[in-house]
Structures are given as C-alpha cells and as structure tokens.
Amino acid sequence: MYGWIWRHLPGNVLVRALISLGLVLGVVYLLFQYIFPWAEPMLPFNDVTVDDGGEETGP
C-alpha cells in the first residue's frame, strides 16, 4: 500500500518525502481533532469503580 502511494506522488524523492510528511501530519491532525474525541465516550477507560468491600485495615 505504501509503495503504491509513493509511486503515485509527483516529483522527485525530496518532494515525495515532503508530501508524505504533510499527509502523515494531516492524518494525525484529523485523528486528534475529530476521531479520538468522537470515540472517547465509547471507550471504557473512565468507567472506574473502587469497591471498599466494607473492611478497614489498619493498626
């Protein structure tokens, strides 16, 4: 897949590398701005409960 993208980018190696970097940064930006905030409420990371069990330990 990456080879297919690389072959279809215009320009020489330097231009292709800069375009690839821009594409990667664009994808990361879209993930952090739109996809991750949308998916966060559906993830179970904030569903934390602490059960005391009714027993106390101490001196």
N, C-alpha and C positions, 0 to 999 in steps of 0.2 A: 504494500500500500504506500509506504513512504517513498519507495523508488518510483512509483507511478506519479506521485505528487512532484517529486524532484524533477522528473523528466518533462513534466508539463509546465514548469515555471519558466518564465522568459529570462533571458540574459545569461551572463557568464556565472562562474562559481560564486563570486562575491555578491552579485546582485541576487542570485538564488538564495544565498545564505541570509542576506538581509530580509528578503521577502519571507523566508521560512521563520526567521526570528519574529517578524511582525505578525505572522499567522499564529505562532505559538502564544505570543503575548496577548493577541486578540482573544484566543480561546480561553486563556487563563482569566482574562478580564470578564468575559461573559460568564464563566463558571462562578467566579466570586461575587459578581454583581447580581446575577439573576437565578442561576440554577441552584447554588448552595442555599441562599435564603429561602427559596421556594421549597426545597426539600427538607430543611431543618425541622419544621414542626412534625414531620412524619418519622423522624429518627428517634429512637428510644433513649438517647443519651441523657435527657433531662428528667426521665421518669425514675428518679432515685428515691427509694424509701428506706428509712432506717428503723428497724424494729428493735425496741429495747428489750422485749421479752419479759419485762416485769421484774427482772432480777438486778439487784445492785451488787457490785463488787467493790470492796474497799477494805480499809483497816478495821 
